[in-house]
Amino acid sequence: MAGNISNSTAPISSSLSKLQSLNGLFAIYKKQGPTSADVLNALKEALLREAGVENPNPRKRRKQSLKMGHGGTLDSAASGVLVVGVGNGTKMLTTMLTGSKKYVAVGELEHITRLDIEEKLKSFTGDIMQVPPLYSALKKDGQRLSVLLKQGHSVEAKPARPVTVYNLTLQEFKPPLFTLDIECGGGFYVRSLVDDLGKALSSCAHVKDLIRTKQGQFTLEEHTLHEEQWTLGDILRSLQSCSESEQRVDCTTPAEADS
């Protein structure tokens, strides 16, 4: 009987060992709805189940069997590239936060012409000052502002801070909707951009859809793993080792999580 137990547990131990030996970065697709933390926990749970871990609880911080984190929060209403660090790759996630990112944002704004928007976009390109939105990953007294707001607490806006916009173009204009192509540095908030654009046009604008299409070297089309690809084999094929990632990551300006 002892021999049977040993044979049945050997593949599980081997799979878990391979999983725990991973070190590097890869990208997954985050869909609309769940938070970035929810998506990361679902990924960890899927991998641990595949490795044979019974009733995995990825939310338990003590005695974690799999070291994993993500490099830049996408809010629950946004989708797109979410960079994940595993093993020693988690040490590089701060670098991913500071690197270049690209977004496609669909906004809504009434009684404005295409020329009006294109003219105002010029003032939001380059090094600018931006006030982060209240619903963000920023924290006060250790708690996220978004969580405090949902709990009914009064929250003051954070002061404006410098951010960089490398490229900002109007991709499509179908009133009242408009689509922006954005390339920015770390710490930039697309929702604040659209809100500020509306104010600059003496109107009110908000984001209808937000997709992160690129983060660092990881693109939506080429690198993201969808849920059906959250397997050890798929991750091994797409994993960029720490040394390889360090050579390729585009590091620009210091930042915190954004979307």
ZADO-1210 file (C-alpha; in nm, 4 decimals, padded with zeros to 6 digits):
<atoms>
<atom x="00.0000" y="00.0000" z="00.0000" code="MET" pos="1"/>
<atom x="00.2840" y="00.2336" z="00.0844" code="ALA" pos="2"/>
<atom x="00.4213" y="00.1823" z="-00.2649" code="GLY" pos="3"/>
<atom x="00.0871" y="00.2789" z="-00.4209" code="ASN" pos="4"/>
<atom x="00.0704" y="00.6015" z="-00.2193" code="ILE" pos="5"/>
<atom x="00.4230" y="00.6923" z="-00.3239" code="SER" pos="6"/>
<atom x="00.3485" y="00.6322" z="-00.6934" code="ASN" pos="7"/>
<atom x="00.0285" y="00.8389" z="-00.6851" code="SER" pos="8"/>
<atom x="00.1839" y="01.1356" z="-00.5085" code="THR" pos="9"/>
<atom x="00.5060" y="01.1452" z="-00.7132" code="ALA" pos="10"/>
<atom x="00.3531" y="01.3144" z="-01.0213" code="PRO" pos="11"/>
<atom x="00.1816" y="01.5705" z="-00.7978" code="ILE" pos="12"/>
<atom x="00.5047" y="01.6520" z="-00.6155" code="SER" pos="13"/>
<atom x="00.6890" y="01.6769" z="-00.9463" code="SER" pos="14"/>
<atom x="00.4297" y="01.9138" z="-01.0971" code="SER" pos="15"/>
<atom x="00.4265" y="02.1328" z="-00.7872" code="LEU" pos="16"/>
<atom x="00.8070" y="02.1440" z="-00.7798" code="SER" pos="17"/>
<atom x="00.8146" y="02.2584" z="-01.1431" code="LYS" pos="18"/>
<atom x="00.5552" y="02.5235" z="-01.0654" code="LEU" pos="19"/>
<atom x="00.7456" y="02.6490" z="-00.7609" code="GLN" pos="20"/>
<atom x="01.0717" y="02.6617" z="-00.9580" code="SER" pos="21"/>
<atom x="00.9366" y="02.9159" z="-01.2092" code="LEU" pos="22"/>
<atom x="01.1149" y="03.2535" z="-01.2112" code="ASN" pos="23"/>
<atom x="01.0240" y="03.5333" z="-01.4508" code="GLY" pos="24"/>
<atom x="00.7484" y="03.7368" z="-01.6096" code="LEU" pos="25"/>
<atom x="00.4531" y="03.6570" z="-01.8350" code="PHE" pos="26"/>
<atom x="00.1271" y="03.8270" z="-01.9297" code="ALA" pos="27"/>
<atom x="-00.2341" y="03.7183" z="-01.8937" code="ILE" pos="28"/>
<atom x="-00.5593" y="03.8637" z="-02.0234" code="TYR" pos="29"/>
<atom x="-00.7753" y="04.0331" z="-01.7620" code="LYS" pos="30"/>
<atom x="-01.1422" y="04.0470" z="-01.8585" code="LYS" pos="31"/>
<atom x="-01.3939" y="04.3069" z="-01.7430" code="GLN" pos="32"/>
<atom x="-01.5607" y="04.2362" z="-01.4089" code="GLY" pos="33"/>
<atom x="-01.3118" y="04.0917" z="-01.1596" code="PRO" pos="34"/>
<atom x="-01.0425" y="04.2962" z="-00.9897" code="THR" pos="35"/>
<atom x="-00.6778" y="04.2415" z="-01.0779" code="SER" pos="36"/>
<atom x="-00.6331" y="04.0670" z="-00.7411" code="ALA" pos="37"/>
<atom x="-00.9282" y="03.8369" z="-00.8168" code="ASP" pos="38"/>
<atom x="-00.7760" y="03.7441" z="-01.1533" code="VAL" pos="39"/>
<atom x="-00.4373" y="03.6716" z="-00.9978" code="LEU" pos="40"/>
<atom x="-00.5975" y="03.4493" z="-00.7324" code="ASN" pos="41"/>
<atom x="-00.7929" y="03.2611" z="-01.0011" code="ALA" pos="42"/>
<atom x="-00.4685" y="03.2056" z="-01.1927" code="LEU" pos="43"/>
<atom x="-00.2894" y="03.0747" z="-00.8846" code="LYS" pos="44"/>
<atom x="-00.5803" y="02.8472" z="-00.7980" code="GLU" pos="45"/>
<atom x="-00.5888" y="02.7022" z="-01.1506" code="ALA" pos="46"/>
<atom x="-00.2157" y="02.6302" z="-01.1445" code="LEU" pos="47"/>
<atom x="-00.2215" y="02.4758" z="-00.7970" code="LEU" pos="48"/>
<atom x="-00.5154" y="02.2531" z="-00.8914" code="ARG" pos="49"/>
<atom x="-00.3286" y="02.1394" z="-01.2020" code="GLU" pos="50"/>
<atom x="-00.0311" y="02.0551" z="-00.9783" code="ALA" pos="51"/>
<atom x="-00.2586" y="01.8379" z="-00.7660" code="GLY" pos="52"/>
<atom x="-00.3003" y="02.0639" z="-00.4636" code="VAL" pos="53"/>
<atom x="-00.6383" y="01.9884" z="-00.3057" code="GLU" pos="54"/>
<atom x="-00.8594" y="02.2827" z="-00.2052" code="ASN" pos="55"/>
<atom x="-00.5982" y="02.5510" z="-00.2817" code="PRO" pos="56"/>
<atom x="-00.6575" y="02.8851" z="-00.1125" code="ASN" pos="57"/>
<atom x="-00.4542" y="03.1462" z="-00.3036" code="PRO" pos="58"/>
<atom x="-00.5725" y="03.4235" z="-00.0693" code="ARG" pos="59"/>
<atom x="-00.3895" y="03.2812" z="00.2325" code="LYS" pos="60"/>
<atom x="-00.0703" y="03.4772" z="00.2823" code="ARG" pos="61"/>
<atom x="00.0937" y="03.2402" z="00.5282" code="ARG" pos="62"/>
<atom x="00.2853" y="02.9432" z="00.3954" code="LYS" pos="63"/>
<atom x="00.2176" y="03.0360" z="00.0347" code="GLN" pos="64"/>
<atom x="00.3103" y="02.7472" z="-00.1932" code="SER" pos="65"/>
<atom x="00.3337" y="02.9735" z="-00.4991" code="LEU" pos="66"/>
<atom x="00.4957" y="03.3172" z="-00.5006" code="LYS" pos="67"/>
<atom x="00.3188" y="03.5356" z="-00.7564" code="MET" pos="68"/>
<atom x="00.2158" y="03.8992" z="-00.8052" code="GLY" pos="69"/>
<atom x="00.0988" y="04.1394" z="-01.0759" code="HIS" pos="70"/>
<atom x="00.2669" y="04.4526" z="-01.2057" code="GLY" pos="71"/>
<atom x="00.0024" y="04.7220" z="-01.2360" code="GLY" pos="72"/>
<atom x="-00.3628" y="04.7278" z="-01.1330" code="THR" pos="73"/>
<atom x="-00.6402" y="04.7351" z="-01.3898" code="LEU" pos="74"/>
<atom x="-00.9701" y="04.8338" z="-01.2286" code="ASP" pos="75"/>
<atom x="-01.2628" y="04.5945" z="-01.2457" code="SER" pos="76"/>
<atom x="-01.4226" y="04.7729" z="-01.5440" code="ALA" pos="77"/>
<atom x="-01.1027" y="04.7590" z="-01.7524" code="ALA" pos="78"/>
<atom x="-00.9539" y="04.4709" z="-01.9517" code="SER" pos="79"/>
<atom x="-00.6296" y="04.3830" z="-02.1268" code="GLY" pos="80"/>
<atom x="-00.2676" y="04.3066" z="-02.0457" code="VAL" pos="81"/>
<atom x="-00.1863" y="04.2148" z="-01.6858" code="LEU" pos="82"/>
<atom x="00.1806" y="04.1332" z="-01.6306" code="VAL" pos="83"/>
<atom x="00.2463" y="03.8603" z="-01.3754" code="VAL" pos="84"/>
<atom x="00.5676" y="03.7886" z="-01.1901" code="GLY" pos="85"/>
<atom x="00.6378" y="03.4425" z="-01.0510" code="VAL" pos="86"/>
<atom x="00.9173" y="03.3433" z="-00.8125" code="GLY" pos="87"/>
<atom x="01.2056" y="03.5888" z="-00.8372" code="ASN" pos="88"/>
<atom x="01.0120" y="03.7614" z="-01.1160" code="GLY" pos="89"/>
<atom x="00.8006" y="03.9317" z="-00.8480" code="THR" pos="90"/>
<atom x="01.1053" y="04.1450" z="-00.7674" code="LYS" pos="91"/>
<atom x="01.0765" y="04.3003" z="-01.1149" code="MET" pos="92"/>
<atom x="00.7131" y="04.4082" z="-01.0878" code="LEU" pos="93"/>
<atom x="00.8071" y="04.7560" z="-00.9667" code="THR" pos="94"/>
<atom x="01.0010" y="04.7964" z="-01.2918" code="THR" pos="95"/>
<atom x="00.6887" y="04.6985" z="-01.4853" code="MET" pos="96"/>
<atom x="00.4924" y="04.9688" z="-01.3022" code="LEU" pos="97"/>
<atom x="00.7399" y="05.2331" z="-01.4133" code="THR" pos="98"/>
<atom x="00.7537" y="05.1276" z="-01.7771" code="GLY" pos="99"/>
<atom x="00.5646" y="05.2414" z="-02.0856" code="SER" pos="100"/>
<atom x="00.2020" y="05.1335" z="-02.1304" code="LYS" pos="101"/>
<atom x="-00.0512" y="05.1638" z="-02.4112" code="LYS" pos="102"/>
<atom x="-00.4294" y="05.1908" z="-02.3835" code="TYR" pos="103"/>
<atom x="-00.7331" y="05.2228" z="-02.6054" code="VAL" pos="104"/>
<atom x="-01.0081" y="05.4184" z="-02.4320" code="ALA" pos="105"/>
<atom x="-01.3626" y="05.4828" z="-02.5534" code="VAL" pos="106"/>
<atom x="-01.5085" y="05.7969" z="-02.3987" code="GLY" pos="107"/>
<atom x="-01.8427" y="05.9720" z="-02.4159" code="GLU" pos="108"/>
<atom x="-01.8712" y="06.3455" z="-02.4667" code="LEU" pos="109"/>
<atom x="-02.1646" y="06.5379" z="-02.6124" code="GLU" pos="110"/>
<atom x="-02.1918" y="06.8551" z="-02.8204" code="HIS" pos="111"/>
<atom x="-01.8233" y="06.8554" z="-02.9198" code="ILE" pos="112"/>
<atom x="-01.6637" y="06.8422" z="-03.2651" code="THR" pos="113"/>
<atom x="-01.3695" y="06.6291" z="-03.3751" code="ARG" pos="114"/>
<atom x="-01.1596" y="06.9437" z="-03.4174" code="LEU" pos="115"/>
<atom x="-01.2397" y="07.0527" z="-03.0607" code="ASP" pos="116"/>
<atom x="-01.1056" y="06.7260" z="-02.9196" code="ILE" pos="117"/>
<atom x="-00.7957" y="06.7158" z="-03.1394" code="GLU" pos="118"/>
<atom x="-00.7011" y="07.0701" z="-03.0414" code="GLU" pos="119"/>
<atom x="-00.7374" y="07.0005" z="-02.6680" code="LYS" pos="120"/>
<atom x="-00.5457" y="06.6721" z="-02.6829" code="LEU" pos="121"/>
<atom x="-00.2306" y="06.8689" z="-02.7615" code="LYS" pos="122"/>
<atom x="-00.2318" y="07.0151" z="-02.4099" code="SER" pos="123"/>
<atom x="-00.2378" y="06.6641" z="-02.2571" code="PHE" pos="124"/>
<atom x="00.0750" y="06.5406" z="-02.4374" code="THR" pos="125"/>
<atom x="00.4241" y="06.5402" z="-02.2878" code="GLY" pos="126"/>
<atom x="00.5037" y="06.6028" z="-01.9209" code="ASP" pos="127"/>
<atom x="00.1833" y="06.7108" z="-01.7472" code="ILE" pos="128"/>
<atom x="00.0344" y="06.7312" z="-01.3980" code="MET" pos="129"/>
<atom x="-00.2521" y="06.4966" z="-01.3162" code="GLN" pos="130"/>
<atom x="-00.4793" y="06.4433" z="-01.0162" code="VAL" pos="131"/>
<atom x="-00.5385" y="06.0688" z="-00.9600" code="PRO" pos="132"/>
<atom x="-00.9039" y="05.9581" z="-00.9496" code="PRO" pos="133"/>
<atom x="-01.0613" y="05.8721" z="-00.6146" code="LEU" pos="134"/>
<atom x="-01.1480" y="05.5244" z="-00.7407" code="TYR" pos="135"/>
<atom x="-00.7904" y="05.4051" z="-00.7730" code="SER" pos="136"/>
<atom x="-00.5343" y="05.1701" z="-00.6217" code="ALA" pos="137"/>
<atom x="-00.3792" y="05.4541" z="-00.4212" code="LEU" pos="138"/>
<atom x="-00.4032" y="05.4186" z="-00.0450" code="LYS" pos="139"/>
<atom x="-00.4786" y="05.6235" z="00.2649" code="LYS" pos="140"/>
<atom x="-00.3762" y="05.4856" z="00.6043" code="ASP" pos="141"/>
<atom x="-00.3085" y="05.1500" z="00.4419" code="GLY" pos="142"/>
<atom x="-00.6477" y="05.1183" z="00.2701" code="GLN" pos="143"/>
<atom x="-00.7313" y="05.1766" z="-00.0948" code="ARG" pos="144"/>
<atom x="-00.9239" y="05.4953" z="-00.1676" code="LEU" pos="145"/>
<atom x="-01.1768" y="05.2977" z="-00.3738" code="SER" pos="146"/>
<atom x="-01.2481" y="05.0677" z="-00.0780" code="VAL" pos="147"/>
<atom x="-01.2893" y="05.3623" z="00.1623" code="LEU" pos="148"/>
<atom x="-01.5361" y="05.5251" z="-00.0778" code="LEU" pos="149"/>
<atom x="-01.7399" y="05.2070" z="-00.1067" code="LYS" pos="150"/>
<atom x="-01.7518" y="05.1916" z="00.2733" code="GLN" pos="151"/>
<atom x="-01.8989" y="05.5411" z="00.2825" code="GLY" pos="152"/>
<atom x="-01.5924" y="05.7237" z="00.4128" code="HIS" pos="153"/>
<atom x="-01.5101" y="06.0773" z="00.3051" code="SER" pos="154"/>
<atom x="-01.1955" y="06.0767" z="00.0905" code="VAL" pos="155"/>
<atom x="-00.9941" y="06.3736" z="-00.0316" code="GLU" pos="156"/>
<atom x="-00.8308" y="06.3700" z="-00.3719" code="ALA" pos="157"/>
<atom x="-00.4567" y="06.3173" z="-00.3822" code="LYS" pos="158"/>
<atom x="-00.2530" y="06.6188" z="-00.4981" code="PRO" pos="159"/>
<atom x="-00.1619" y="06.6525" z="-00.8654" code="ALA" pos="160"/>
<atom x="00.1597" y="06.4801" z="-00.9636" code="ARG" pos="161"/>
<atom x="00.3801" y="06.4721" z="-01.2744" code="PRO" pos="162"/>
<atom x="00.3074" y="06.2080" z="-01.5391" code="VAL" pos="163"/>
<atom x="00.4242" y="06.1593" z="-01.8965" code="THR" pos="164"/>
<atom x="00.2160" y="06.1071" z="-02.2105" code="VAL" pos="165"/>
<atom x="00.4312" y="05.9953" z="-02.5031" code="TYR" pos="166"/>
<atom x="00.1578" y="05.9778" z="-02.7628" code="ASN" pos="167"/>
<atom x="-00.2114" y="06.0706" z="-02.7616" code="LEU" pos="168"/>
<atom x="-00.4281" y="06.0505" z="-03.0726" code="THR" pos="169"/>
<atom x="-00.7952" y="06.0518" z="-03.1591" code="LEU" pos="170"/>
<atom x="-00.8466" y="05.7153" z="-03.3274" code="GLN" pos="171"/>
<atom x="-01.2202" y="05.7392" z="-03.3954" code="GLU" pos="172"/>
<atom x="-01.4964" y="05.9968" z="-03.3544" code="PHE" pos="173"/>
<atom x="-01.8602" y="05.8876" z="-03.3661" code="LYS" pos="174"/>
<atom x="-02.0548" y="06.1340" z="-03.1488" code="PRO" pos="175"/>
<atom x="-02.1118" y="06.1105" z="-02.8641" code="PRO" pos="176"/>
<atom x="-01.8377" y="05.8442" z="-02.8525" code="LEU" pos="177"/>
<atom x="-01.4693" y="05.8980" z="-02.9216" code="PHE" pos="178"/>
<atom x="-01.1749" y="05.6570" z="-02.9101" code="THR" pos="179"/>
<atom x="-00.8279" y="05.7526" z="-02.7889" code="LEU" pos="180"/>
<atom x="-00.4944" y="05.5782" z="-02.8481" code="ASP" pos="181"/>
<atom x="-00.2696" y="05.6470" z="-02.5498" code="ILE" pos="182"/>
<atom x="00.0939" y="05.5706" z="-02.4759" code="GLU" pos="183"/>
<atom x="00.2042" y="05.6841" z="-02.1326" code="CYS" pos="184"/>
<atom x="00.4510" y="05.6321" z="-01.8523" code="GLY" pos="185"/>
<atom x="00.3845" y="05.4891" z="-01.5085" code="GLY" pos="186"/>
<atom x="00.1376" y="05.6442" z="-01.2666" code="GLY" pos="187"/>
<atom x="-00.0883" y="05.7750" z="-01.5434" code="PHE" pos="188"/>
<atom x="-00.4656" y="05.7391" z="-01.5095" code="TYR" pos="189"/>
<atom x="-00.6706" y="05.7190" z="-01.8280" code="VAL" pos="190"/>
<atom x="-00.9956" y="05.7944" z="-01.6441" code="ARG" pos="191"/>
<atom x="-00.8473" y="06.1181" z="-01.5108" code="SER" pos="192"/>
<atom x="-00.7369" y="06.2112" z="-01.8630" code="LEU" pos="193"/>
<atom x="-01.0881" y="06.1699" z="-02.0044" code="VAL" pos="194"/>
<atom x="-01.2409" y="06.3578" z="-01.7101" code="ASP" pos="195"/>
<atom x="-00.9905" y="06.6435" z="-01.7504" code="ASP" pos="196"/>
<atom x="-01.0511" y="06.6509" z="-02.1266" code="LEU" pos="197"/>
<atom x="-01.4220" y="06.6992" z="-02.0688" code="GLY" pos="198"/>
<atom x="-01.3580" y="06.9835" z="-01.8239" code="LYS" pos="199"/>
<atom x="-01.1169" y="07.1490" z="-02.0678" code="ALA" pos="200"/>
<atom x="-01.3975" y="07.1447" z="-02.3251" code="LEU" pos="201"/>
<atom x="-01.6465" y="07.2910" z="-02.0722" code="SER" pos="202"/>
<atom x="-01.8350" y="06.9642" z="-02.0731" code="SER" pos="203"/>
<atom x="-01.8450" y="06.6305" z="-01.8916" code="CYS" pos="204"/>
<atom x="-01.6750" y="06.3172" z="-02.0244" code="ALA" pos="205"/>
<atom x="-01.6369" y="05.9646" z="-01.8913" code="HIS" pos="206"/>
<atom x="-01.4810" y="05.6346" z="-01.9981" code="VAL" pos="207"/>
<atom x="-01.7138" y="05.3759" z="-02.1517" code="LYS" pos="208"/>
<atom x="-01.4495" y="05.1125" z="-02.2267" code="ASP" pos="209"/>
<atom x="-01.0822" y="05.0783" z="-02.1370" code="LEU" pos="210"/>
<atom x="-00.8310" y="04.8249" z="-02.2683" code="ILE" pos="211"/>
<atom x="-00.4612" y="04.8036" z="-02.1847" code="ARG" pos="212"/>
<atom x="-00.2972" y="04.6895" z="-02.5077" code="THR" pos="213"/>
<atom x="00.0686" y="04.6933" z="-02.4002" code="LYS" pos="214"/>
<atom x="00.2737" y="04.6945" z="-02.0828" code="GLN" pos="215"/>
<atom x="00.6495" y="04.7035" z="-02.1141" code="GLY" pos="216"/>
<atom x="00.7393" y="04.4456" z="-02.3797" code="GLN" pos="217"/>
<atom x="00.4126" y="04.2536" z="-02.3417" code="PHE" pos="218"/>
<atom x="00.1384" y="04.3161" z="-02.5992" code="THR" pos="219"/>
<atom x="-00.2271" y="04.2142" z="-02.6026" code="LEU" pos="220"/>
<atom x="-00.2056" y="04.0377" z="-02.9381" code="GLU" pos="221"/>
<atom x="00.1210" y="03.8473" z="-02.8972" code="GLU" pos="222"/>
<atom x="00.1778" y="03.7701" z="-02.5308" code="HIS" pos="223"/>
<atom x="-00.1387" y="03.7452" z="-02.3192" code="THR" pos="224"/>
<atom x="-00.2585" y="03.4056" z="-02.1977" code="LEU" pos="225"/>
<atom x="-00.6370" y="03.3642" z="-02.1750" code="HIS" pos="226"/>
<atom x="-00.8037" y="03.1563" z="-01.9050" code="GLU" pos="227"/>
<atom x="-00.7939" y="02.8351" z="-02.1056" code="GLU" pos="228"/>
<atom x="-00.4152" y="02.8849" z="-02.1320" code="GLN" pos="229"/>
<atom x="-00.3550" y="02.9185" z="-01.7584" code="TRP" pos="230"/>
<atom x="-00.1534" y="02.5980" z="-01.7470" code="THR" pos="231"/>
<atom x="00.2038" y="02.5163" z="-01.6510" code="LEU" pos="232"/>
<atom x="00.2846" y="02.4210" z="-02.0106" code="GLY" pos="233"/>
<atom x="00.1554" y="02.7461" z="-02.1606" code="ASP" pos="234"/>
<atom x="00.3333" y="02.9546" z="-01.8989" code="ILE" pos="235"/>
<atom x="00.6612" y="02.7715" z="-01.9570" code="LEU" pos="236"/>
<atom x="00.6328" y="02.8502" z="-02.3290" code="ARG" pos="237"/>
<atom x="00.5689" y="03.2212" z="-02.2711" code="SER" pos="238"/>
<atom x="00.7752" y="03.2854" z="-01.9572" code="LEU" pos="239"/>
<atom x="01.0527" y="03.5404" z="-01.9867" code="GLN" pos="240"/>
<atom x="01.3303" y="03.4702" z="-01.7416" code="SER" pos="241"/>
<atom x="01.4411" y="03.7434" z="-01.5048" code="CYS" pos="242"/>
<atom x="01.7701" y="03.8063" z="-01.6872" code="SER" pos="243"/>
<atom x="01.5934" y="03.8259" z="-02.0261" code="GLU" pos="244"/>
<atom x="01.3216" y="04.0540" z="-01.8894" code="SER" pos="245"/>
<atom x="01.5739" y="04.2862" z="-01.7237" code="GLU" pos="246"/>
<atom x="01.7382" y="04.3423" z="-02.0607" code="GLN" pos="247"/>
<atom x="01.4085" y="04.4192" z="-02.2400" code="ARG" pos="248"/>
<atom x="01.1930" y="04.6091" z="-01.9877" code="VAL" pos="249"/>
<atom x="01.1380" y="04.9730" z="-02.0818" code="ASP" pos="250"/>
<atom x="01.1978" y="05.1667" z="-01.7608" code="CYS" pos="251"/>
<atom x="01.0997" y="05.5338" z="-01.7703" code="THR" pos="252"/>
<atom x="00.9451" y="05.7142" z="-01.4726" code="THR" pos="253"/>
<atom x="00.8611" y="05.6055" z="-01.1152" code="PRO" pos="254"/>
<atom x="00.4967" y="05.5238" z="-01.0551" code="ALA" pos="255"/>
<atom x="00.2239" y="05.3368" z="-00.8759" code="GLU" pos="256"/>
<atom x="-00.0560" y="05.1156" z="-01.0054" code="ALA" pos="257"/>
<atom x="-00.2694" y="05.2712" z="-01.2750" code="ASP" pos="258"/>
<atom x="-00.5563" y="05.2264" z="-01.5185" code="SER" pos="259"/>
</atoms>
